[in-house]
Amino acid sequence: MKISFSCTMCGRCCHGLRLPLSVDEASQWLARGGSVELFCEAIPWPDEPAPDNGPAAHKRRRSFPAVSGQLPIRVIVSLMASFPDACPNLLPDMRCGIYDERPRACRVYPAEVNPHVPFDPATKLCPPDAWASVATLRDDTGAWTDPEVARSITAMRDADARDARVKSRLCASLGIDVAGLSNEATVVHRPLSERLADALRRAQRDDTDTGGHRDWRLASHRRHTMQLLAQASCHAVDATALPDALAFLGFVPGDEAATGA
């Protein structure tokens, strides 16, 4: 379906966000005084999926291998710039103060980076008149027609794959080993900015392979999930028992307490 779009500079996509960043972009964001969080989710990976499983292949290329107890898993770590109100780079007239150096996610929006997520204007923050433009964002074949959007989508996917091993070393350096179960929840880690910036520098310089053998704990807020994790001999942790320094974001309803598994 053809989609028309033109930015109205309403600023809605620049407020109260968690903005995904590449490793390089996270370093630049921290250098400007911004805050970056690590969102960690794990996917049980006992066997390699079929070659024609596109969604699994997408997750595989942006994740790194690990284990939880006896269960092989893959871990996706997303570096997120976080700001509760306006983006620190947003100017009073709603222009971007770092427009030429803005993160790829800003260049992509409102397009989708994940090729397996259907594009739906109703899920976007843009006002109705943004979609009344004569400019074409996507043509009838589903291709993104804006050259910068298309380039940025490719660059984000490439960075995701390239950064996966760096993120594995980053987590090892920071002692991060707790993740939510993919599609159920994510665990948010908030290291001090100075410590994170230093760990990012070291993770980029180092080429040590830390993947495949690091033992992760899987956090859940659902009793049934905890029982399944226990049956799979995973190292599971009740989300209510996580330290205050960690935030647990559940995507599905949970139990009052998952304890008892």
C-alpha positions as CSV (number, residue, x, y, z in Angstrom):
1,M,0.0,0.0,0.0
2,K,1.3,3.4,-0.9
3,I,1.9,5.7,2.0
4,S,2.3,9.5,1.8
5,F,4.0,11.4,4.6
6,S,5.7,14.8,5.3
7,C,7.0,15.8,8.8
8,T,4.9,18.7,10.3
9,M,7.6,19.4,13.0
10,C,4.9,18.8,15.7
11,G,7.7,17.5,18.0
12,R,5.6,14.6,19.3
13,C,8.3,12.1,18.3
14,C,10.9,14.1,20.3
15,H,9.2,13.8,23.7
16,G,9.2,11.1,26.4
17,L,11.1,8.6,24.4
18,R,13.6,5.8,24.6
19,L,15.5,6.2,21.3
20,P,17.4,3.1,20.0
21,L,21.1,3.9,19.3
22,S,24.0,2.0,17.7
23,V,27.2,1.6,19.8
24,D,28.8,4.6,18.0
25,E,25.7,6.7,18.5
26,A,25.5,5.8,22.2
27,S,29.1,7.0,22.7
28,Q,28.2,10.3,21.0
29,W,25.0,10.7,23.0
30,L,26.9,10.1,26.3
31,A,29.6,12.6,25.2
32,R,26.9,15.2,24.8
33,G,25.7,14.6,28.4
34,G,22.8,12.4,27.6
35,S,21.6,9.3,29.4
36,V,21.7,5.8,27.9
37,E,20.0,2.6,29.2
38,L,20.5,-1.0,28.3
39,F,17.3,-3.0,27.5
40,C,18.0,-6.8,27.7
41,E,15.8,-9.5,26.4
42,A,16.6,-13.2,25.9
43,I,15.3,-15.8,23.4
44,P,15.4,-19.5,24.2
45,W,17.5,-21.0,21.3
46,P,17.8,-24.8,21.8
47,D,18.1,-25.3,18.0
48,E,18.8,-23.3,14.9
49,P,15.5,-22.3,13.2
50,A,14.7,-23.2,9.6
51,P,16.5,-21.1,7.0
52,D,13.3,-19.6,5.7
53,N,12.2,-18.4,9.1
54,G,12.7,-14.7,8.4
55,P,11.7,-13.3,11.9
56,A,14.1,-15.7,13.6
57,A,16.9,-14.8,11.2
58,H,16.3,-11.1,12.0
59,K,16.6,-11.8,15.7
60,R,19.6,-14.0,15.3
61,R,21.7,-11.4,13.4
62,R,21.1,-8.7,16.0
63,S,21.7,-11.0,19.1
64,F,24.6,-12.9,20.7
65,P,24.7,-16.4,22.0
66,A,24.7,-17.3,25.7
67,V,23.2,-19.8,28.2
68,S,20.8,-19.7,31.1
69,G,21.6,-22.7,33.2
70,Q,21.4,-25.6,30.7
71,L,19.3,-23.7,28.1
72,P,21.0,-22.1,25.1
73,I,19.7,-18.6,24.5
74,R,20.4,-15.6,22.4
75,V,20.4,-12.1,24.0
76,I,19.3,-8.9,22.4
77,V,20.7,-5.8,24.0
78,S,19.3,-2.4,22.9
79,L,21.1,0.8,23.8
80,M,18.4,3.4,24.5
81,A,18.7,7.2,24.9
82,S,16.2,8.0,27.5
83,F,14.5,11.3,28.3
84,P,11.2,11.8,30.2
85,D,10.3,15.1,28.6
86,A,11.7,16.9,25.5
87,C,14.8,15.5,23.8
88,P,17.8,17.5,25.1
89,N,18.6,18.4,21.5
90,L,15.2,19.8,20.7
91,L,15.2,23.6,20.1
92,P,12.3,25.8,21.2
93,D,11.0,26.1,17.6
94,M,10.9,22.3,17.4
95,R,14.0,22.1,15.2
96,C,16.6,19.5,16.0
97,G,19.8,21.0,17.4
98,I,21.9,18.2,16.1
99,Y,20.0,17.6,12.8
100,D,23.1,16.7,10.7
101,E,24.3,14.3,13.4
102,R,21.0,13.0,14.7
103,P,20.7,9.2,15.3
104,R,19.6,6.9,12.5
105,A,16.3,6.1,14.4
106,C,15.3,9.8,14.0
107,R,16.1,9.7,10.3
108,V,14.0,6.6,9.9
109,Y,10.9,7.6,11.7
110,P,8.0,6.9,11.1
111,A,9.2,4.0,8.9
112,E,9.8,0.5,10.3
113,V,13.3,-0.9,10.6
114,N,12.2,-4.5,11.3
115,P,11.1,-5.9,8.0
116,H,8.7,-8.3,9.7
117,V,6.7,-5.5,11.5
118,P,3.7,-4.3,9.4
119,F,3.7,-0.6,8.9
120,D,0.6,1.1,10.4
121,P,0.3,4.9,10.5
122,A,-2.2,4.5,13.4
123,T,0.6,3.4,15.7
124,K,2.7,6.5,15.0
125,L,2.8,9.7,16.9
126,C,2.5,11.9,13.8
127,P,-0.7,14.1,13.4
128,P,-3.3,13.3,10.7
129,D,-2.1,16.1,8.4
130,A,1.4,14.5,8.2
131,W,-0.2,11.7,6.2
132,A,-2.1,14.1,3.9
133,S,1.1,15.1,2.2
134,V,1.8,14.6,-1.6
135,A,5.3,13.3,-0.7
136,T,5.6,9.5,-0.9
137,L,7.2,7.6,2.0
138,R,6.4,4.1,0.7
139,D,5.3,2.9,-2.7
140,D,2.8,0.3,-3.8
141,T,5.5,-2.4,-3.6
142,G,6.3,-1.7,0.0
143,A,9.7,0.0,-0.8
144,W,10.7,3.1,1.2
145,T,11.0,5.8,-1.5
146,D,12.8,8.5,0.6
147,P,16.5,7.9,-0.1
148,E,17.7,8.9,3.4
149,V,15.0,6.7,5.1
150,A,16.0,3.8,2.9
151,R,19.8,4.3,3.6
152,S,19.2,4.7,7.3
153,I,17.1,1.6,7.6
154,T,19.9,-0.4,6.0
155,A,22.5,1.3,8.2
156,M,20.5,0.5,11.4
157,R,20.1,-3.2,10.4
158,D,23.8,-3.4,9.6
159,A,24.8,-1.7,12.9
160,D,22.6,-4.1,14.8
161,A,24.4,-7.0,13.4
162,R,27.8,-5.4,13.7
163,D,27.3,-4.3,17.3
164,A,26.0,-7.6,18.7
165,R,29.4,-8.9,19.7
166,V,30.4,-5.5,21.1
167,K,27.3,-5.6,23.3
168,S,28.2,-9.0,24.5
169,R,31.6,-7.7,25.7
170,L,29.9,-4.6,27.1
171,C,27.5,-6.6,29.3
172,A,30.5,-8.8,30.5
173,S,32.4,-5.7,31.4
174,L,29.5,-4.1,33.3
175,G,28.5,-7.4,35.0
176,I,25.1,-7.4,33.3
177,D,23.5,-10.8,33.3
178,V,19.7,-10.4,33.7
179,A,17.3,-10.3,30.8
180,G,13.5,-10.5,30.3
181,L,12.0,-13.2,28.1
182,S,11.6,-11.9,24.6
183,N,8.0,-10.9,23.7
184,E,7.1,-11.0,27.5
185,A,9.3,-8.4,29.1
186,T,12.6,-6.6,29.1
187,V,15.0,-5.7,31.9
188,V,16.4,-2.2,31.9
189,H,19.9,-1.6,33.2
190,R,21.0,1.9,34.1
191,P,24.8,2.1,34.6
192,L,26.3,5.5,35.5
193,S,27.0,7.4,32.3
194,E,30.7,7.7,32.9
195,R,31.1,4.0,33.6
196,L,29.0,3.1,30.6
197,A,31.1,5.4,28.3
198,D,34.3,3.8,29.5
199,A,32.9,0.3,29.1
200,L,31.8,1.1,25.6
201,R,35.2,2.3,24.6
202,R,36.8,-0.9,26.0
203,A,34.2,-3.1,24.3
204,Q,34.9,-1.5,21.0
205,R,38.7,-1.9,21.3
206,D,38.6,-5.5,22.6
207,D,38.0,-8.4,20.3
208,T,37.6,-11.1,22.9
209,D,34.7,-13.5,22.2
210,T,32.6,-13.5,25.3
211,G,29.5,-15.1,23.7
212,G,28.2,-18.6,24.0
213,H,29.3,-19.4,27.5
214,R,28.2,-16.5,29.8
215,D,25.4,-17.6,32.1
216,W,22.4,-15.2,32.2
217,R,19.4,-15.1,34.5
218,L,15.9,-14.7,33.0
219,A,13.4,-12.5,34.9
220,S,9.7,-13.0,34.7
221,H,6.5,-11.7,36.4
222,R,4.4,-14.7,35.4
223,R,4.1,-17.8,37.5
224,H,3.6,-20.1,34.5
225,T,6.7,-18.7,32.8
226,M,8.7,-19.3,35.9
227,Q,7.5,-22.9,36.0
228,L,8.5,-23.4,32.4
229,L,11.9,-21.9,32.9
230,A,12.5,-24.2,35.9
231,Q,11.6,-27.2,33.8
232,A,14.1,-26.1,31.2
233,S,16.8,-25.9,34.0
234,C,17.2,-22.1,33.5
235,H,18.5,-19.7,36.0
236,A,15.2,-17.8,36.5
237,V,14.5,-14.9,38.9
238,D,11.2,-13.5,40.1
239,A,10.8,-9.9,38.7
240,T,9.7,-8.7,42.1
241,A,13.0,-9.8,43.5
242,L,15.1,-7.7,41.1
243,P,17.3,-5.0,42.7
244,D,16.0,-1.4,42.8
245,A,18.7,-0.5,40.2
246,L,17.0,-2.6,37.6
247,A,13.6,-1.8,35.9
248,F,11.4,-4.6,34.7
249,L,9.1,-3.7,31.8
250,G,6.4,-6.4,31.2
251,F,4.7,-6.4,27.8
252,V,1.9,-8.8,28.9
253,P,-0.1,-9.1,32.1
254,G,1.7,-10.7,35.0
255,D,0.8,-12.3,38.3
256,E,1.0,-10.5,41.6
257,A,3.9,-12.8,42.4
258,A,5.7,-15.3,40.2
259,T,7.4,-16.9,43.2
260,G,7.0,-20.6,43.7
261,A,8.6,-22.0,40.6
